[in-house]
Amino acid sequence: MPYRRCGKSGLKLPAISLGLWHNFGHVDNFGVCRKMIHHAFDHGITHFDLANNYGPPPGSAEINFGKILETDLASYRDELVISTKAGYLMWPGPYGEWGSRKYLLASLDQSLQRMQIDYVDIFYSHRPDPDTPLEETMQALDQAVRSGKALYAGISNYDPDQAFEASQILRKLGTPCLIHQPKYSMFERRAEKGLLDVLDKEGIGCIAFSPLAQGLLTDKYLKGIPADSRAANPYGFLKRNQVTPAVIKKVKKLNDMALGRKQSLAQMAIAWLLKDERVTSVLIGSRTVEQLANSMGALDNLNCTAAELKKINEILK
Ligand code: NDP
């Protein structure tokens, strides 16, 4: 596993990290969750990404991860980078979402309790809050770090201007922004329109979420929607109507290209993101150990030639 420096910080992250948004909740098979965490860590994935609301039900991914940590990985705590986030709806009333100090710090305490740990490595503002002053949200991240409940501060889903402003505020507070977590894949390239430049200039790392476009950038939908796929799953965020003939036409061409590289499409999609050194880590999801192993196989061929990149752009047009 290659480890890449996260922006201009002292922290290195694995080129591939594992996220627990789907497939690690109480609705999922705990034995499989445990096997995936073991497989990941045994193969050099030191970074596990969570959020208060991951499940379903919300909070259950943190509870399950906490159990696995306690029974199997407690003695490896210093070898792990654990992140969590707050921003989306977690509890009723006016203090259960967005970016107030009240919500963020209460949520962090709840996350630590669910995972049964004293601190997380990274605490994120999960989304910008249009109504709370950015200063307040950033002060809450700074306080989380100063209190020792988080080692680093991060932001997610902030646009380039918001990210720049957040970075300036955090730097003044003495807690530089470690990392930004944007959605970024061959199918979602907004990060290329200014965000990656801001992160590079500010010395902030980038961890790309949903790198496989929730499974679209794999071979699984080439022959319809399998019953066990996210698009067919009632809890899934990928909807059946997103699996359109136009999308599948592109996926077919990309899949042929990947096969030509002796890779799966999932592997090519990950290699395509890691070609950019500004991308510190690619944050994958997995439902099975086989998928995880397959995605990690991307590391066997990260090389992307200029001709290949051009061809991919033509397919995506
Ligand atoms: P991906 O784009 O990697 O999609 C994961 C899904 O793709 C799997 O559940 C599986 O779908 C399919 N898959 C994975 N590997 C393979 C493979 N090798 N072959 C075939 N199919 C495969 O990422 P996610 O959307 O799951 O997001 C990853 C992480 O990013 C999350 O866990 C979370 O940590 C983070 N995230 C952050 C957000 C934010 O707002 N900050 C928002 C969303 C995600 P199937 O179940 O259909 O088999």
Residues whose N, C-alpha, C, O or C-beta is under 5 A from the ligand:
A	BS01	NDP	G19 L20 W21 H22 D49 H126 S156 Q181 F209 S210 P211 L212 A213 Q214 G215 T218 D228 S229 R230 A231 A266 L283 I284 G285 S286 R287 Q291 N294 S295
